[in-house]
Amino acid sequence: IITKNDRHRGKSVKKVYGSLKTKPKWKKIRSVDNSAVSVIGKNRYPRRTEISLHNRTSGKKYVHTINYRGRTIHGTKTYVHKKKIKNYVVPTKVHTHDVISWVPYLRHVNYRVGERFQFEMFSGNRLYSAHCKTIGTAELFTDIGIVTAYKVSVQIHRDGRPYQKATLWVSADSRRIPLMFSINTKFGRTSVEISQIAH
């Protein structure tokens, strides 16, 4: 994930770029080459999101363009492999993060052991709610060194019901770097770790 300060429609914003790739030789996990860019306003919520999804196993390609207008999400999903376009509108009760804007948002949370916080996220298909609790601190070995981090338990809800459990580690220093994200999937426990920091 890379962040940079920029301008969008005459206003100062932060752009966040992210990518997710899997190894083509993995047999049980579909091979993907996905990328996303999020344009984040001063309120730390996205104004616009662009997502490119490529399932190399099936050959399917999708492009999402999402605009956030108040508490309404307006999206366009292009099925590149079908040459088909679908427009949709999703109403939300609160401001909502996209697939990557929640990562820089974590850098502004006031972490206190035992305290809870919550945020909402739209994946491009569904709305999710992340119910988080800071449960302690731990020494974490990462590619950027050994770092003292807050350990945060996460209960992800979908359609108002518990869906998945996850764990976050965020550095306990002033930088508040999201270091690792671990979640239970149908393939087992999956972890995503930071490998590089760029601004």
Secondary structure, 3 states (H helix, E strand, C coil): CEEEEEEECCEEEEEEEEEEECCCCCCCCCCEEEEEEEEECCCCCEEEEEEEEEECCCCEEEEEEEEEECCEEEEEEEECCCCEEEEEEEECCCCCECCCCHHHHHHHCCCCCCCEEEEEEECCCCEEEEEEEEEEEEEEEECCEEEEEEEEEEEEEECCEEEEEEEEEEECCCCCCEEEEEEEECCEEEEEECCCCEC
